């Protein structure tokens, strides 16, 4: 079981800020593939992965990163500084 958080427009498209997800995914990419099969809203949120970033346990990560031992996965759009 992993806690999945959604921020900004991802949260708006999916409709929830966070959820507990039971998954067999080995990597972030695998988790995204599982989520996309749930409902069209997930498919829409993850349609363009170039516009999505991920953090595992609050550390910026890659889609190829393993999920073993991870408690929190956060998805958000790229950030800009100012």
PDB file with one MODEL, atoms N, CA, C and O in Angstrom:
MODEL        1
ATOM      1  N   UNK A   1       0.859  -1.175   0.000  1.00  0.00           N
ATOM      2  CA  UNK A   1       0.000   0.000   0.000  1.00  0.00           C
ATOM      3  C   UNK A   1       0.903   1.235   0.000  1.00  0.00           C
ATOM      4  O   UNK A   1       1.867   1.316   0.761  1.00  0.00           O
ATOM      5  N   UNK A   2       0.575   2.184  -0.859  1.00  0.00           N
ATOM      6  CA  UNK A   2       1.352   3.414  -0.964  1.00  0.00           C
ATOM      7  C   UNK A   2       0.394   4.608  -0.972  1.00  0.00           C
ATOM      8  O   UNK A   2      -0.699   4.528  -1.532  1.00  0.00           O
ATOM      9  N   UNK A   3       0.804   5.694  -0.357  1.00  0.00           N
ATOM     10  CA  UNK A   3       0.025   6.938  -0.367  1.00  0.00           C
ATOM     11  C   UNK A   3       0.403   7.710  -1.631  1.00  0.00           C
ATOM     12  O   UNK A   3       1.579   8.007  -1.846  1.00  0.00           O
ATOM     13  N   UNK A   4      -0.577   8.033  -2.462  1.00  0.00           N
ATOM     14  CA  UNK A   4      -0.318   8.773  -3.699  1.00  0.00           C
ATOM     15  C   UNK A   4      -0.936  10.156  -3.560  1.00  0.00           C
ATOM     16  O   UNK A   4      -2.117  10.292  -3.244  1.00  0.00           O
ATOM     17  N   UNK A   5      -0.118  11.188  -3.801  1.00  0.00           N
ATOM     18  CA  UNK A   5      -0.564  12.575  -3.719  1.00  0.00           C
ATOM     19  C   UNK A   5      -0.562  13.190  -5.106  1.00  0.00           C
ATOM     20  O   UNK A   5       0.317  12.914  -5.922  1.00  0.00           O
ATOM     21  N   UNK A   6      -1.563  14.030  -5.364  1.00  0.00           N
ATOM     22  CA  UNK A   6      -1.682  14.719  -6.650  1.00  0.00           C
ATOM     23  C   UNK A   6      -1.733  16.211  -6.391  1.00  0.00           C
ATOM     24  O   UNK A   6      -2.441  16.664  -5.492  1.00  0.00           O
ATOM     25  N   UNK A   7      -0.985  16.981  -7.174  1.00  0.00           N
ATOM     26  CA  UNK A   7      -0.928  18.426  -6.995  1.00  0.00           C
ATOM     27  C   UNK A   7      -1.332  19.161  -8.269  1.00  0.00           C
ATOM     28  O   UNK A   7      -1.222  18.633  -9.375  1.00  0.00           O
ATOM     29  N   UNK A   8      -1.803  20.392  -8.084  1.00  0.00           N
ATOM     30  CA  UNK A   8      -2.147  21.316  -9.168  1.00  0.00           C
ATOM     31  C   UNK A   8      -3.171  20.690 -10.114  1.00  0.00           C
ATOM     32  O   UNK A   8      -4.167  20.127  -9.661  1.00  0.00           O
ATOM     33  N   UNK A   9      -2.934  20.785 -11.431  1.00  0.00           N
ATOM     34  CA  UNK A   9      -3.920  20.314 -12.396  1.00  0.00           C
ATOM     35  C   UNK A   9      -4.102  18.804 -12.362  1.00  0.00           C
ATOM     36  O   UNK A   9      -5.145  18.306 -12.786  1.00  0.00           O
ATOM     37  N   UNK A  10      -3.114  18.063 -11.869  1.00  0.00           N
ATOM     38  CA  UNK A  10      -3.289  16.614 -11.718  1.00  0.00           C
ATOM     39  C   UNK A  10      -4.396  16.330 -10.701  1.00  0.00           C
ATOM     40  O   UNK A  10      -5.249  15.471 -10.927  1.00  0.00           O
ATOM     41  N   UNK A  11      -4.379  17.046  -9.595  1.00  0.00           N
ATOM     42  CA  UNK A  11      -5.418  16.898  -8.574  1.00  0.00           C
ATOM     43  C   UNK A  11      -6.783  17.264  -9.163  1.00  0.00           C
ATOM     44  O   UNK A  11      -7.776  16.587  -8.899  1.00  0.00           O
ATOM     45  N   UNK A  12      -6.830  18.333  -9.957  1.00  0.00           N
ATOM     46  CA  UNK A  12      -8.098  18.759 -10.559  1.00  0.00           C
ATOM     47  C   UNK A  12      -8.639  17.704 -11.521  1.00  0.00           C
ATOM     48  O   UNK A  12      -9.839  17.430 -11.521  1.00  0.00           O
ATOM     49  N   UNK A  13      -7.782  17.116 -12.332  1.00  0.00           N
ATOM     50  CA  UNK A  13      -8.245  16.112 -13.303  1.00  0.00           C
ATOM     51  C   UNK A  13      -8.671  14.813 -12.634  1.00  0.00           C
ATOM     52  O   UNK A  13      -9.652  14.191 -13.042  1.00  0.00           O
ATOM     53  N   UNK A  14      -7.936  14.404 -11.609  1.00  0.00           N
ATOM     54  CA  UNK A  14      -8.249  13.141 -10.943  1.00  0.00           C
ATOM     55  C   UNK A  14      -9.396  13.317  -9.944  1.00  0.00           C
ATOM     56  O   UNK A  14     -10.209  12.413  -9.753  1.00  0.00           O
ATOM     57  N   UNK A  15      -9.449  14.489  -9.311  1.00  0.00           N
ATOM     58  CA  UNK A  15     -10.571  14.783  -8.417  1.00  0.00           C
ATOM     59  C   UNK A  15     -10.326  14.533  -6.948  1.00  0.00           C
ATOM     60  O   UNK A  15     -11.222  14.746  -6.132  1.00  0.00           O
ATOM     61  N   UNK A  16      -9.142  14.088  -6.591  1.00  0.00           N
ATOM     62  CA  UNK A  16      -8.795  13.886  -5.178  1.00  0.00           C
ATOM     63  C   UNK A  16      -7.362  14.361  -4.945  1.00  0.00           C
ATOM     64  O   UNK A  16      -6.528  14.264  -5.846  1.00  0.00           O
ATOM     65  N   UNK A  17      -7.064  14.873  -3.748  1.00  0.00           N
ATOM     66  CA  UNK A  17      -5.701  15.321  -3.469  1.00  0.00           C
ATOM     67  C   UNK A  17      -4.750  14.180  -3.100  1.00  0.00           C
ATOM     68  O   UNK A  17      -3.537  14.287  -3.281  1.00  0.00           O
ATOM     69  N   UNK A  18      -5.316  13.089  -2.579  1.00  0.00           N
ATOM     70  CA  UNK A  18      -4.489  11.944  -2.156  1.00  0.00           C
ATOM     71  C   UNK A  18      -5.348  10.708  -2.048  1.00  0.00           C
ATOM     72  O   UNK A  18      -6.568  10.789  -1.900  1.00  0.00           O
ATOM     73  N   UNK A  19      -4.686   9.545  -2.124  1.00  0.00           N
ATOM     74  CA  UNK A  19      -5.399   8.289  -1.941  1.00  0.00           C
ATOM     75  C   UNK A  19      -4.408   7.189  -1.586  1.00  0.00           C
ATOM     76  O   UNK A  19      -3.225   7.263  -1.919  1.00  0.00           O
ATOM     77  N   UNK A  20      -4.912   6.179  -0.910  1.00  0.00           N
ATOM     78  CA  UNK A  20      -4.125   4.985  -0.616  1.00  0.00           C
ATOM     79  C   UNK A  20      -4.309   4.035  -1.797  1.00  0.00           C
ATOM     80  O   UNK A  20      -5.436   3.740  -2.196  1.00  0.00           O
ATOM     81  N   UNK A  21      -3.205   3.564  -2.346  1.00  0.00           N
ATOM     82  CA  UNK A  21      -3.276   2.692  -3.517  1.00  0.00           C
ATOM     83  C   UNK A  21      -2.574   1.376  -3.205  1.00  0.00           C
ATOM     84  O   UNK A  21      -1.415   1.347  -2.792  1.00  0.00           O
ATOM     85  N   UNK A  22      -3.310   0.289  -3.415  1.00  0.00           N
ATOM     86  CA  UNK A  22      -2.697  -1.024  -3.314  1.00  0.00           C
ATOM     87  C   UNK A  22      -2.156  -1.355  -4.694  1.00  0.00           C
ATOM     88  O   UNK A  22      -2.898  -1.345  -5.677  1.00  0.00           O
ATOM     89  N   UNK A  23      -0.864  -1.649  -4.768  1.00  0.00           N
ATOM     90  CA  UNK A  23      -0.228  -1.823  -6.069  1.00  0.00           C
ATOM     91  C   UNK A  23       0.792  -2.944  -6.043  1.00  0.00           C
ATOM     92  O   UNK A  23       1.370  -3.262  -5.003  1.00  0.00           O
ATOM     93  N   UNK A  24       0.998  -3.533  -7.202  1.00  0.00           N
ATOM     94  CA  UNK A  24       2.068  -4.510  -7.386  1.00  0.00           C
ATOM     95  C   UNK A  24       3.157  -3.917  -8.268  1.00  0.00           C
ATOM     96  O   UNK A  24       4.070  -4.625  -8.693  1.00  0.00           O
ATOM     97  N   UNK A  25       3.062  -2.618  -8.545  1.00  0.00           N
ATOM     98  CA  UNK A  25       4.013  -1.938  -9.432  1.00  0.00           C
ATOM     99  C   UNK A  25       5.426  -1.992  -8.873  1.00  0.00           C
ATOM    100  O   UNK A  25       5.642  -1.815  -7.674  1.00  0.00           O
ATOM    101  N   UNK A  26       6.374  -2.238  -9.752  1.00  0.00           N
ATOM    102  CA  UNK A  26       7.787  -2.271  -9.363  1.00  0.00           C
ATOM    103  C   UNK A  26       8.433  -0.891  -9.482  1.00  0.00           C
ATOM    104  O   UNK A  26       9.360  -0.561  -8.743  1.00  0.00           O
ATOM    105  N   UNK A  27       7.927  -0.089 -10.425  1.00  0.00           N
ATOM    106  CA  UNK A  27       8.506   1.236 -10.671  1.00  0.00           C
ATOM    107  C   UNK A  27       7.385   2.277 -10.730  1.00  0.00           C
ATOM    108  O   UNK A  27       6.202   1.938 -10.745  1.00  0.00           O
ATOM    109  N   UNK A  28       7.782   3.536 -10.762  1.00  0.00           N
ATOM    110  CA  UNK A  28       6.813   4.618 -10.914  1.00  0.00           C
ATOM    111  C   UNK A  28       6.060   4.456 -12.236  1.00  0.00           C
ATOM    112  O   UNK A  28       4.842   4.630 -12.277  1.00  0.00           O
ATOM    113  N   UNK A  29       6.759   4.130 -13.296  1.00  0.00           N
ATOM    114  CA  UNK A  29       6.105   3.917 -14.597  1.00  0.00           C
ATOM    115  C   UNK A  29       5.035   2.837 -14.520  1.00  0.00           C
ATOM    116  O   UNK A  29       3.957   2.977 -15.097  1.00  0.00           O
ATOM    117  N   UNK A  30       5.338   1.770 -13.808  1.00  0.00           N
ATOM    118  CA  UNK A  30       4.364   0.694 -13.632  1.00  0.00           C
ATOM    119  C   UNK A  30       3.140   1.187 -12.864  1.00  0.00           C
ATOM    120  O   UNK A  30       2.009   0.833 -13.196  1.00  0.00           O
ATOM    121  N   UNK A  31       3.369   2.000 -11.841  1.00  0.00           N
ATOM    122  CA  UNK A  31       2.266   2.564 -11.060  1.00  0.00           C
ATOM    123  C   UNK A  31       1.382   3.443 -11.943  1.00  0.00           C
ATOM    124  O   UNK A  31       0.156   3.360 -11.881  1.00  0.00           O
ATOM    125  N   UNK A  32       2.000   4.274 -12.754  1.00  0.00           N
ATOM    126  CA  UNK A  32       1.238   5.142 -13.666  1.00  0.00           C
ATOM    127  C   UNK A  32       0.408   4.288 -14.620  1.00  0.00           C
ATOM    128  O   UNK A  32      -0.757   4.596 -14.873  1.00  0.00           O
ATOM    129  N   UNK A  33       0.990   3.232 -15.142  1.00  0.00           N
ATOM    130  CA  UNK A  33       0.253   2.341 -16.052  1.00  0.00           C
ATOM    131  C   UNK A  33      -0.956   1.735 -15.341  1.00  0.00           C
ATOM    132  O   UNK A  33      -2.033   1.642 -15.930  1.00  0.00           O
ATOM    133  N   UNK A  34      -0.792   1.323 -14.083  1.00  0.00           N
ATOM    134  CA  UNK A  34      -1.911   0.784 -13.309  1.00  0.00           C
ATOM    135  C   UNK A  34      -2.988   1.849 -13.097  1.00  0.00           C
ATOM    136  O   UNK A  34      -4.176   1.581 -13.278  1.00  0.00           O
ATOM    137  N   UNK A  35      -2.573   3.045 -12.718  1.00  0.00           N
ATOM    138  CA  UNK A  35      -3.534   4.118 -12.466  1.00  0.00           C
ATOM    139  C   UNK A  35      -4.317   4.464 -13.730  1.00  0.00           C
ATOM    140  O   UNK A  35      -5.524   4.698 -13.671  1.00  0.00           O
ATOM    141  N   UNK A  36      -3.639   4.496 -14.861  1.00  0.00           N
ATOM    142  CA  UNK A  36      -4.289   4.871 -16.124  1.00  0.00           C
ATOM    143  C   UNK A  36      -5.397   3.901 -16.515  1.00  0.00           C
ATOM    144  O   UNK A  36      -6.310   4.274 -17.252  1.00  0.00           O
ATOM    145  N   UNK A  37      -5.331   2.659 -16.033  1.00  0.00           N
ATOM    146  CA  UNK A  37      -6.366   1.682 -16.371  1.00  0.00           C
ATOM    147  C   UNK A  37      -7.588   1.789 -15.464  1.00  0.00           C
ATOM    148  O   UNK A  37      -8.610   1.157 -15.736  1.00  0.00           O
ATOM    149  N   UNK A  38      -7.504   2.577 -14.391  1.00  0.00           N
ATOM    150  CA  UNK A  38      -8.617   2.691 -13.435  1.00  0.00           C
ATOM    151  C   UNK A  38      -9.846   3.363 -14.031  1.00  0.00           C
ATOM    152  O   UNK A  38     -10.937   2.792 -14.030  1.00  0.00           O
ATOM    153  N   UNK A  39      -9.665   4.565 -14.537  1.00  0.00           N
ATOM    154  CA  UNK A  39     -10.773   5.380 -15.038  1.00  0.00           C
ATOM    155  C   UNK A  39     -10.228   6.379 -16.052  1.00  0.00           C
ATOM    156  O   UNK A  39      -9.027   6.649 -16.064  1.00  0.00           O
ATOM    157  N   UNK A  40     -11.091   6.930 -16.903  1.00  0.00           N
ATOM    158  CA  UNK A  40     -10.638   7.928 -17.881  1.00  0.00           C
ATOM    159  C   UNK A  40      -9.978   9.155 -17.253  1.00  0.00           C
ATOM    160  O   UNK A  40      -9.112   9.769 -17.876  1.00  0.00           O
ATOM    161  N   UNK A  41     -10.366   9.520 -16.045  1.00  0.00           N
ATOM    162  CA  UNK A  41      -9.760  10.712 -15.420  1.00  0.00           C
ATOM    163  C   UNK A  41      -8.265  10.504 -15.143  1.00  0.00           C
ATOM    164  O   UNK A  41      -7.482  11.449 -15.233  1.00  0.00           O
ATOM    165  N   UNK A  42      -7.872   9.278 -14.809  1.00  0.00           N
ATOM    166  CA  UNK A  42      -6.455   8.987 -14.610  1.00  0.00           C
ATOM    167  C   UNK A  42      -5.719   8.992 -15.949  1.00  0.00           C
ATOM    168  O   UNK A  42      -4.605   9.503 -16.063  1.00  0.00           O
ATOM    169  N   UNK A  43      -6.359   8.418 -16.944  1.00  0.00           N
ATOM    170  CA  UNK A  43      -5.776   8.418 -18.288  1.00  0.00           C
ATOM    171  C   UNK A  43      -5.519   9.856 -18.744  1.00  0.00           C
ATOM    172  O   UNK A  43      -4.462  10.148 -19.303  1.00  0.00           O
ATOM    173  N   UNK A  44      -6.477  10.751 -18.510  1.00  0.00           N
ATOM    174  CA  UNK A  44      -6.330  12.160 -18.892  1.00  0.00           C
ATOM    175  C   UNK A  44      -5.217  12.837 -18.107  1.00  0.00           C
ATOM    176  O   UNK A  44      -4.443  13.611 -18.671  1.00  0.00           O
ATOM    177  N   UNK A  45      -5.130  12.555 -16.829  1.00  0.00           N
ATOM    178  CA  UNK A  45      -4.118  13.201 -15.990  1.00  0.00           C
ATOM    179  C   UNK A  45      -2.696  12.801 -16.395  1.00  0.00           C
ATOM    180  O   UNK A  45      -1.774  13.614 -16.329  1.00  0.00           O
ATOM    181  N   UNK A  46      -2.528  11.551 -16.811  1.00  0.00           N
ATOM    182  CA  UNK A  46      -1.192  11.055 -17.146  1.00  0.00           C
ATOM    183  C   UNK A  46      -0.972  10.920 -18.650  1.00  0.00           C
ATOM    184  O   UNK A  46      -0.077  10.194 -19.081  1.00  0.00           O
ATOM    185  N   UNK A  47      -1.772  11.604 -19.443  1.00  0.00           N
ATOM    186  CA  UNK A  47      -1.656  11.511 -20.904  1.00  0.00           C
ATOM    187  C   UNK A  47      -0.334  12.060 -21.426  1.00  0.00           C
ATOM    188  O   UNK A  47       0.225  11.518 -22.380  1.00  0.00           O
ATOM    189  N   UNK A  48       0.172  13.123 -20.817  1.00  0.00           N
ATOM    190  CA  UNK A  48       1.420  13.745 -21.265  1.00  0.00           C
ATOM    191  C   UNK A  48       2.429  13.725 -20.127  1.00  0.00           C
ATOM    192  O   UNK A  48       2.479  14.653 -19.319  1.00  0.00           O
ATOM    193  N   UNK A  49       3.222  12.683 -20.062  1.00  0.00           N
ATOM    194  CA  UNK A  49       4.160  12.534 -18.948  1.00  0.00           C
ATOM    195  C   UNK A  49       5.301  13.543 -18.984  1.00  0.00           C
ATOM    196  O   UNK A  49       6.010  13.703 -17.991  1.00  0.00           O
ATOM    197  N   UNK A  50       5.489  14.221 -20.104  1.00  0.00           N
ATOM    198  CA  UNK A  50       6.526  15.260 -20.142  1.00  0.00           C
ATOM    199  C   UNK A  50       6.125  16.446 -19.262  1.00  0.00           C
ATOM    200  O   UNK A  50       6.961  17.287 -18.932  1.00  0.00           O
ATOM    201  N   UNK A  51       4.849  16.511 -18.886  1.00  0.00           N
ATOM    202  CA  UNK A  51       4.349  17.602 -18.045  1.00  0.00           C
ATOM    203  C   UNK A  51       4.133  17.163 -16.602  1.00  0.00           C
ATOM    204  O   UNK A  51       3.455  17.845 -15.834  1.00  0.00           O
ATOM    205  N   UNK A  52       4.719  16.006 -16.233  1.00  0.00           N
ATOM    206  CA  UNK A  52       4.533  15.461 -14.887  1.00  0.00           C
ATOM    207  C   UNK A  52       5.895  15.178 -14.266  1.00  0.00           C
ATOM    208  O   UNK A  52       6.804  14.675 -14.927  1.00  0.00           O
ATOM    209  N   UNK A  53       6.017  15.509 -12.995  1.00  0.00           N
ATOM    210  CA  UNK A  53       7.207  15.168 -12.205  1.00  0.00           C
ATOM    211  C   UNK A  53       6.751  14.279 -11.060  1.00  0.00           C
ATOM    212  O   UNK A  53       5.569  14.243 -10.719  1.00  0.00           O
ATOM    213  N   UNK A  54       7.711  13.557 -10.463  1.00  0.00           N
ATOM    214  CA  UNK A  54       7.369  12.651  -9.372  1.00  0.00           C
ATOM    215  C   UNK A  54       8.393  12.777  -8.248  1.00  0.00           C
ATOM    216  O   UNK A  54       9.583  12.986  -8.484  1.00  0.00           O
ATOM    217  N   UNK A  55       7.895  12.643  -7.017  1.00  0.00           N
ATOM    218  CA  UNK A  55       8.766  12.592  -5.840  1.00  0.00           C
ATOM    219  C   UNK A  55       8.400  11.337  -5.058  1.00  0.00           C
ATOM    220  O   UNK A  55       7.223  11.032  -4.861  1.00  0.00           O
ATOM    221  N   UNK A  56       9.415  10.623  -4.620  1.00  0.00           N
ATOM    222  CA  UNK A  56       9.219   9.440  -3.790  1.00  0.00           C
ATOM    223  C   UNK A  56       9.706   9.768  -2.391  1.00  0.00           C
ATOM    224  O   UNK A  56      10.868  10.123  -2.196  1.00  0.00           O
ATOM    225  N   UNK A  57       8.819   9.648  -1.425  1.00  0.00           N
ATOM    226  CA  UNK A  57       9.135  10.014  -0.046  1.00  0.00           C
ATOM    227  C   UNK A  57       9.805  11.393   0.017  1.00  0.00           C
ATOM    228  O   UNK A  57      10.788  11.596   0.728  1.00  0.00           O
ATOM    229  N   UNK A  58       9.247  12.318  -0.741  1.00  0.00           N
ATOM    230  CA  UNK A  58       9.612  13.737  -0.782  1.00  0.00           C
ATOM    231  C   UNK A  58      10.976  14.019  -1.404  1.00  0.00           C
ATOM    232  O   UNK A  58      11.590  15.049  -1.130  1.00  0.00           O
ATOM    233  N   UNK A  59      11.452  13.084  -2.257  1.00  0.00           N
ATOM    234  CA  UNK A  59      12.685  13.316  -3.003  1.00  0.00           C
ATOM    235  C   UNK A  59      12.388  13.190  -4.493  1.00  0.00           C
ATOM    236  O   UNK A  59      11.823  12.191  -4.938  1.00  0.00           O
ATOM    237  N   UNK A  60      12.772  14.207  -5.262  1.00  0.00           N
ATOM    238  CA  UNK A  60      12.543  14.196  -6.705  1.00  0.00           C
ATOM    239  C   UNK A  60      13.132  12.924  -7.306  1.00  0.00           C
ATOM    240  O   UNK A  60      14.277  12.570  -7.023  1.00  0.00           O
ATOM    241  N   UNK A  61      12.355  12.247  -8.126  1.00  0.00           N
ATOM    242  CA  UNK A  61      12.756  10.948  -8.665  1.00  0.00           C
ATOM    243  C   UNK A  61      12.427  10.854 -10.143  1.00  0.00           C
ATOM    244  O   UNK A  61      11.874  11.780 -10.736  1.00  0.00           O
ATOM    245  N   UNK A  62      12.777   9.718 -10.724  1.00  0.00           N
ATOM    246  CA  UNK A  62      12.520   9.431 -12.135  1.00  0.00           C
ATOM    247  C   UNK A  62      11.395   8.413 -12.245  1.00  0.00           C
ATOM    248  O   UNK A  62      11.090   7.707 -11.284  1.00  0.00           O
ATOM    249  N   UNK A  63      10.781   8.342 -13.419  1.00  0.00           N
ATOM    250  CA  UNK A  63       9.712   7.368 -13.639  1.00  0.00           C
ATOM    251  C   UNK A  63      10.238   5.937 -13.577  1.00  0.00           C
ATOM    252  O   UNK A  63       9.470   5.008 -13.329  1.00  0.00           O
ATOM    253  N   UNK A  64      11.528   5.750 -13.798  1.00  0.00           N
ATOM    254  CA  UNK A  64      12.123   4.416 -13.750  1.00  0.00           C
ATOM    255  C   UNK A  64      12.512   3.995 -12.328  1.00  0.00           C
ATOM    256  O   UNK A  64      12.981   2.877 -12.118  1.00  0.00           O
ATOM    257  N   UNK A  65      12.319   4.883 -11.359  1.00  0.00           N
ATOM    258  CA  UNK A  65      12.707   4.592  -9.969  1.00  0.00           C
ATOM    259  C   UNK A  65      11.870   3.454  -9.391  1.00  0.00           C
ATOM    260  O   UNK A  65      10.669   3.368  -9.646  1.00  0.00           O
ATOM    261  N   UNK A  66      12.515   2.574  -8.604  1.00  0.00           N
ATOM    262  CA  UNK A  66      11.778   1.476  -7.980  1.00  0.00           C
ATOM    263  C   UNK A  66      10.891   1.967  -6.835  1.00  0.00           C
ATOM    264  O   UNK A  66      11.195   2.969  -6.187  1.00  0.00           O
ATOM    265  N   UNK A  67       9.799   1.255  -6.597  1.00  0.00           N
ATOM    266  CA  UNK A  67       8.863   1.617  -5.523  1.00  0.00           C
ATOM    267  C   UNK A  67       9.078   0.805  -4.249  1.00  0.00           C
ATOM    268  O   UNK A  67       8.405   1.050  -3.247  1.00  0.00           O
ATOM    269  N   UNK A  68       9.991  -0.144  -4.267  1.00  0.00           N
ATOM    270  CA  UNK A  68      10.232  -0.982  -3.094  1.00  0.00           C
ATOM    271  C   UNK A  68      10.561  -0.110  -1.883  1.00  0.00           C
ATOM    272  O   UNK A  68      11.497   0.688  -1.924  1.00  0.00           O
ATOM    273  N   UNK A  69       9.798  -0.264  -0.815  1.00  0.00           N
ATOM    274  CA  UNK A  69      10.039   0.476   0.416  1.00  0.00           C
ATOM    275  C   UNK A  69       9.503   1.896   0.432  1.00  0.00           C
ATOM    276  O   UNK A  69       9.594   2.573   1.457  1.00  0.00           O
ATOM    277  N   UNK A  70       8.948   2.364  -0.675  1.00  0.00           N
ATOM    278  CA  UNK A  70       8.435   3.734  -0.765  1.00  0.00           C
ATOM    279  C   UNK A  70       7.076   3.815  -0.071  1.00  0.00           C
ATOM    280  O   UNK A  70       6.228   2.942  -0.257  1.00  0.00           O
ATOM    281  N   UNK A  71       6.871   4.862   0.729  1.00  0.00           N
ATOM    282  CA  UNK A  71       5.599   5.045   1.421  1.00  0.00           C
ATOM    283  C   UNK A  71       4.729   6.109   0.764  1.00  0.00           C
ATOM    284  O   UNK A  71       3.504   6.067   0.878  1.00  0.00           O
ATOM    285  N   UNK A  72       5.365   7.078   0.067  1.00  0.00           N
ATOM    286  CA  UNK A  72       4.615   8.191  -0.512  1.00  0.00           C
ATOM    287  C   UNK A  72       5.112   8.500  -1.919  1.00  0.00           C
ATOM    288  O   UNK A  72       6.313   8.638  -2.155  1.00  0.00           O
ATOM    289  N   UNK A  73       4.162   8.607  -2.850  1.00  0.00           N
ATOM    290  CA  UNK A  73       4.452   8.992  -4.233  1.00  0.00           C
ATOM    291  C   UNK A  73       3.660  10.260  -4.511  1.00  0.00           C
ATOM    292  O   UNK A  73       2.441  10.285  -4.343  1.00  0.00           O
ATOM    293  N   UNK A  74       4.352  11.312  -4.936  1.00  0.00           N
ATOM    294  CA  UNK A  74       3.684  12.581  -5.241  1.00  0.00           C
ATOM    295  C   UNK A  74       3.884  12.919  -6.709  1.00  0.00           C
ATOM    296  O   UNK A  74       4.999  12.876  -7.229  1.00  0.00           O
ATOM    297  N   UNK A  75       2.772  13.258  -7.367  1.00  0.00           N
ATOM    298  CA  UNK A  75       2.813  13.662  -8.769  1.00  0.00           C
ATOM    299  C   UNK A  75       2.462  15.150  -8.855  1.00  0.00           C
ATOM    300  O   UNK A  75       1.513  15.603  -8.215  1.00  0.00           O
ATOM    301  N   UNK A  76       3.228  15.909  -9.647  1.00  0.00           N
ATOM    302  CA  UNK A  76       3.021  17.348  -9.754  1.00  0.00           C
ATOM    303  C   UNK A  76       3.583  17.842 -11.081  1.00  0.00           C
ATOM    304  O   UNK A  76       4.408  17.167 -11.697  1.00  0.00           O
ATOM    305  N   UNK A  77       3.138  19.029 -11.527  1.00  0.00           N
ATOM    306  CA  UNK A  77       3.697  19.594 -12.753  1.00  0.00           C
ATOM    307  C   UNK A  77       5.079  20.182 -12.475  1.00  0.00           C
ATOM    308  O   UNK A  77       5.435  20.405 -11.318  1.00  0.00           O
ATOM    309  N   UNK A  78       5.858  20.434 -13.526  1.00  0.00           N
ATOM    310  CA  UNK A  78       7.171  21.060 -13.349  1.00  0.00           C
ATOM    311  C   UNK A  78       7.015  22.392 -12.631  1.00  0.00           C
ATOM    312  O   UNK A  78       6.035  23.111 -12.826  1.00  0.00           O
ATOM    313  N   UNK A  79       7.984  22.702 -11.810  1.00  0.00           N
ATOM    314  CA  UNK A  79       7.946  23.967 -11.060  1.00  0.00           C
ATOM    315  C   UNK A  79       8.892  24.974 -11.699  1.00  0.00           C
ATOM    316  O   UNK A  79       9.908  24.603 -12.286  1.00  0.00           O
ATOM    317  N   UNK A  80       8.551  26.228 -11.579  1.00  0.00           N
ATOM    318  CA  UNK A  80       9.448  27.283 -12.044  1.00  0.00           C
ATOM    319  C   UNK A  80       9.837  28.142 -10.865  1.00  0.00           C
ATOM    320  O   UNK A  80       9.064  28.311  -9.922  1.00  0.00           O
ATOM    321  N   UNK A  81      11.010  28.670 -10.920  1.00  0.00           N
ATOM    322  CA  UNK A  81      11.494  29.532  -9.840  1.00  0.00           C
ATOM    323  C   UNK A  81      11.147  30.980 -10.114  1.00  0.00           C
ATOM    324  O   UNK A  81      10.757  31.342 -11.224  1.00  0.00           O
ATOM    325  N   UNK A  82      11.292  31.799  -9.095  1.00  0.00           N
ATOM    326  CA  UNK A  82      10.966  33.187  -9.320  1.00  0.00           C
ATOM    327  C   UNK A  82      11.500  34.100  -8.285  1.00  0.00           C
ATOM    328  O   UNK A  82      11.291  35.310  -8.362  1.00  0.00           O
TER     329      UNK A  82
ENDMDL
END
